[in-house]
């Protein structure tokens, strides 16, 4: 239990070090750029598609529970193997055993969706794995489709 608490604190320290700053990443298939920032209780994601009429306006916001980073890291550590991401919109059913399914499952640590609103009841596997990769907490494949991720031992 102490090891899990130490790991969770380490993840929280990484997020805290960038708190409030927008960091630009891309989805695993490299098709959609997005930005994220850690706030007190959420990981806020926004697509970087710009409105031509208002260049300051960003795309759709996607808030997820901040704890999803540490929870997914723990899930990967407990099940050390490659996991299909399986990203789907909220109304589409993900494949059994993929990261998207885990993120919606009643058996995950929050007992359901990590998304904070109706827009984030899907797409978890598009946005959250690249954040773990950014912090060297997981390996993520970057193929045109069927990408996977796995736990990465990190010494940061």
Buried (B, 14 or more C-beta within 10 A) or exposed (E): EEEEEEBBEBBBEBBEEBEEEBBEBBBBBEEBEBBBBBEEEBBBBBBBEEEEEEEEEBBEBBBBBBBBBBBBBBBBBEEEEEBBBBBBEBEEEBEEEBBBBBBBBEEBBEEEBBBBEEBBBBBBBBBBBBBBBBBEBBBBBEEEEEBBBBBBEBEE
